[in-house]
Each structure stands twice: as C-alpha cells, then as structure tokens.
Amino acid sequence: QAAKTAQKAWARAPLAERVSAMLSFLDAMKAMNDAMVPELTLQMGRPVRYGGEIRGIEEKVRYLSEIAEEALAPMTPKPRDGFTRMIKREPLGLVFVIAPWNYPYLTTVNSVVPALIAGNAVILKHADQTILVGDRFQAAMDAAGLPQGLFQHLPVTHADAEKLLASGLVDHVSFTGSVRGGREVERALAGTFASLGLELGGKDPAYVRADANLPHAIENLVDGAYFNSGQCCCGIERIYVDAKVYDDFVGGFEAKTKGYVLGNPLEQSTTLGPMAHARFATTVREHVDEAIAKGAHAHIDAKAFPADAPGTPYVAPQLLTGVDHSMRVMRDETFGPVVGIMKVESEAEAIRLMNDSDYGLTASIWTSDAEAAERIGAEIETGTVFMNRCDYVDPGLPWTGVKNTGRGAALSVLGFHALTQPKGYHLRTKI
C-alpha cells in the first residue's frame, strides 16, 4: 500500500527529477563499494581481485539515464487535419523484481533502475544467497532521497512471494532465475493479468570459424567459460570449432585453462573462486562424470588444483572433448566451470548444433568476416548474437531470449517500453 501511494506522486514528478534520483543512487552505491566487494565474495564466492560489479552498475545507470527521455518520449502518428494524436508511455504501477545471486547487482539494476525512471514503484525480493545486496540497494535508494515506500527490499520466503504474486496487487514482474522458477511465477500470476519478464536458463554456444583470430578467440572464450566459476547467465558452455583450426584451438584453450588459480576468493592471487553452493558443484561434477563415462576426454587433471574436493563448492576448471549432444554437459544448463568442445566440418553443422538446445540467450561467432557473422546470426535461435566477444550485457541492446530462456526484454529503449504501457490521445481540434 505504501508503494502504491508513493508511486502516484512519483509518476507526476518530472522525468529529470527521477533521473537525478537514480544518479544519486549510483553515487551512493559507489561510496559503499569498498565494503560491497568482500561482502559479495563472502556471499557467493567471486574473487575480490575482480572488484565486484560497480563498473557495470555505473555503465548501466548512466546509459539508461541518458536514453530515458528518448525512450519515454510521446510518439506522433502521421498528421491528420483537425486532430492532435499521440501515444504517451505511462508507468505500469507496482513492479515486483525477483533477483538472482550470480550477478546480484547487475541483474537487479537491469529492471529496478528503468522501472523507477519510468515512474513505477518497485518491490525487490533478492535471492537469499545474496540477501545483503538487497540491503545495499535499499540503503542507496534511501540515500538518494526516494519517497518513503517507493522502493522496498523485502526479504521474504518463496511462499510469501507467491502470495504477493497471486494477490493482484502487482502490475509487472521481472524474474531472473531457473526455468522451474519461471514456471512457478507464471502459475502464481495466473488470472492477475500482470505483465511478466523472464530471463531463465541458458546453454550459450560459440562457433569458431577457420578465419578467426585464434589467440583472441581462445583468450576470450576461456574467460567466457570460467569467469565467476561459470555461473554467468550468458557464460560459454559449449564451443563448436572448424576442423581446420580445431587442434590449435583446443591446445591453446587447454594451456590457458591450466593457468587458473583455484582457492580462497579473499586472496588477490585467486583467479577462480568456489561456486556459490556445494549443491551447484555437485551438479557440475555429475555432468562431467557422465560425459567421461560416455567417452568424453577430460583435458584437465583436477589433482592439479588442490582446492578441488568432492562435497565442497571448489571445482577445478574442466575442458572436455569427444563430447556429443547425448551428454548433459552439452544439453542441460551446467552453470559451472566446465565447457565441451566439438569439431565441426561446416557452417551448416555448426548452426544445427548451436540450435540443438532448449535455450537461446546469446551465441557468439568468432570470425574476421562480419558479413558471415550476420548471416550465421540470422540462422541461430538466440536473443543476442555476438561477433568476437561473449559474456557481456550491452545496455544499448535488448536483453532477451527465446525458447526456454524466457520472454520479454530488459535494457535499451525496449526495456523502458516493457515497464510502461501505451496510452493514446485522440484530440479533435476542429469542430
């Protein structure tokens, strides 16, 4: 009720005032960053050497602030004599954000900031794994001087969240999480007619063409596979390499992988920390063990990484060849520091294998031919096509997916449109 009351006044505030508040929120976040970095490490294991997520937070907040006026500006149809016609964008009302733990600041910013700029109120339910991130958001919003009740972090259970979803009081839900979680949200919302944005699972592929810059592709795909212990929404989980460069690519990839340091994430020397929970590590080990049992070759000896131990969240990075799509490691979301690499003989084979998935968030193409990348990209069932980069969220482009990856779009101008509703004005000026 407090959120709905605050939202009505907030929606009438000038856009410049709402944007200014989000820039003040950013300043408050930056002021807390020294404390946020080790705090985040303690919650989900990302090494402190990577400095948290403040650079990404700033990139997104500043970009969304810059495009807000354009994104929310009225649209005017073709002129008609005697009439003034326009389409304005109005806030939806109360936006309920259910945020994940793997990039707990960045994924939350994706929806919270444009929702508030657009004139909505926001209730945030953060993942219990990273519950303190929700508290940081609340502190920064309070420091920015937002009206009482406009933004609220509610540390509630799944059961209580389900009650809120089913109450009919929520106008839009932004959910990032598992496919199962997305289905539970849909069921809870049934009959309320609230709009819904879902970012769910992924099994993001890469295709390395024969004309790729191999050192660049290897360096970036290794990082794309293992950064954040592989717990990235758009992390690289499977790679298809042209037969002509396959051996060189695998050799270079293996050498880079062996250079990681698995250990205490609070130490600056650590480049690969533990997974966020031991049960996530168990899933990774099961996928690897099944693949090996079916004939896959493991290139990395886990004994070279002393911190790796069964039953713990510490998992050595792994590179598998001799894999195929009968293996879970090439089909199910592993969400850990393991990647499978397959040799392909043609572009058509690569496209077929990339599309042989229940998911479609991003796909990357490594080539010196931009025309080929665009042509191949048109054939891939995915929300974003990258060329010569991966594992990045561009705030200027819609963050969206196909198939079991979800629905709707965040970020960009389209992200603002998802958090507002069109209202038509048909004014007869001549009588």
HELIX and SHEET records of a PDB file:
HELIX    1   1 ALA A    2  ARG A   12  1                                  11    
HELIX    2   2 LEU A   15  MET A   44  1                                  30    
HELIX    3   3 VAL A   48  TYR A   50  5                                   3    
HELIX    4   4 ILE A   54  LEU A   72  1                                  19    
HELIX    5   5 LEU A  106  ILE A  117  1                                  12    
HELIX    6   6 ASP A  128  THR A  130  5                                   3    
HELIX    7   7 ILE A  131  ALA A  143  1                                  13    
HELIX    8   8 HIS A  158  ALA A  166  1                                   9    
HELIX    9   9 VAL A  179  LEU A  189  1                                  11    
HELIX   10  10 LEU A  214  TYR A  226  1                                  13    
HELIX   11  11 PHE A  227  GLY A  230  5                                   4    
HELIX   12  12 TYR A  246  THR A  257  1                                  12    
HELIX   13  13 ALA A  278  ALA A  293  1                                  16    
HELIX   14  14 ALA A  302  ALA A  304  5                                   3    
HELIX   15  15 ARG A  328  MET A  330  5                                   3    
HELIX   16  16 GLU A  347  ASN A  355  1                                   9    
HELIX   17  17 ALA A  370  GLU A  379  1                                  10    
HELIX   18  18 SER A  412  ALA A  418  1                                   7    
SHEET    1   A 2 PHE A  83  PRO A  91  0                                        
SHEET    2   A 2 THR A 420  ARG A 428 -1                                        
SHEET    1   B 6 PHE A 151  HIS A 153  0                                        
SHEET    2   B 6 ALA A 121  LYS A 125  1                                        
SHEET    3   B 6 LEU A  94  ILE A  98  1                                        
SHEET    4   B 6 HIS A 172  THR A 176  1                                        
SHEET    5   B 6 SER A 195  GLU A 199  1                                        
SHEET    6   B 6 GLY A 406  ARG A 407 -1                                        
SHEET    1   C 7 HIS A 297  ALA A 298  0                                        
SHEET    2   C 7 GLN A 318  THR A 321 -1                                        
SHEET    3   C 7 VAL A 338  VAL A 344  1                                        
SHEET    4   C 7 ILE A 236  ASP A 242  1                                        
SHEET    5   C 7 ASP A 204  VAL A 208  1                                        
SHEET    6   C 7 THR A 362  TRP A 366  1                                        
SHEET    7   C 7 THR A 384  MET A 387  1                                        
SHEET    1   D 2 TYR A 359  GLY A 360  0                                        
SHEET    2   D 2 VAL A 402  LYS A 403 -1                                        
END                                                                             
